[in-house]
Amino acid sequence: MSIYSRGETYVHRILIIDRDGNTAYPSNCTMYIYDSCGSLINTGGTSMATSVGDPYFQCTYDLASNIKYGEYTIQVIATDSLGVKVHFDDVLYIFPWNIVHDVRRYSGITSRKSISDHDISAQIWEAYQEALDEVYEYWHDDIPNCNPDTGEWFNGTNTTFETMHGPIADKDGDGVIAGYGEQSCGTDIWGYWKDSDGDCHKLNITVNEAHCGKITITQLDGTAIPSDAEWVRISYYTEWETYNERKFRMAVAYLAAYKCVEAFKNLDKATQADLDSNKRDVELAKNRMKNQYKKAIRKVKKPVIGAGMLPGK
């Protein structure tokens, strides 16, 4: 299985073959898991071992219930008795929903021999990222609202503010809504401030309540923005009021199905037969899936208001 959910146990198996084609049994085999920020999540690595009658090295790792969604890099380092190390790389996808079956059904790619779940998972993750770019609204260089509890502004002591718009969206789709400074990458809200000398600095932002847009804004060292700051600006994304996760999931599945047909249409004859073999049928299927994606995504994104069209029409 290539797509895992939070809280599941990840199982990794690897068969090591030497240059002569024989099964190899290195003296040490360790698995490391890196998130999209390049941070190691299984500190020190996880040891792998074989069992009686099974030449595969195997290990398990319990995924945290709050682990971020995303593409994770799996690296296995095998070390022989002479200290020679060999690296084996793979990827793992942790996703809010497993839609491999839906993508196979929409695309008609039913054979796992020709196209693996692993390959389809990669297309799903790309479709997910692309769909996120469409569904959220971007606010650039917004001026934050004052403290919703006290009405205080940037006075040298106050650090609590609100975004002008909300809810703050999980733009990168990692399941965590975070500001710059809360985590090493994948932040959903960031900004700058200009001091009295005209120099610009990054803001440290913590998301306290995403739905209402309540945030903490400080300098990078954690101190309040001084009262003589020339300006403070923040950038972020918000959900549109029509956002619906079920419809968004359907949109991602259709887009991934389209991407699968497009990416794999020139593979071997067996795969091509699985895609109806006929070029005209393949093109019709692609167009149908792309239209279904557009239809689904329109239901959850901000509507485009054309010339002469009023909201709601």
Secondary structure, DSSP 8 states (H G I E B T S, - for coil): --EE-TT-EEEEEE--B-TTS-B---SEEEEEEE-TTS-BSSTT-EE-EEETTEEEEEEEEE--TT---EEEEEEEEEE-TT--EEEEEEEEEE-SS--HHHHHHHHT---TTTS-HHHHHHHHHHHHHHHHHHHEEEEEEE--B--TTT---SSSS--EEE-SS--B--TT-SS---BBTTBSS--SEEEEEE-TTS-EEE-EEEEEETTTTEEEEE-TTS----TT-SEEEEEEEEE-TT--HHHHHHHHHHHHHHHHHHHHTTS-HHHHHHTTS-HHHHHHHHHHHHHHHHHHHHTTS-----TT--TT-
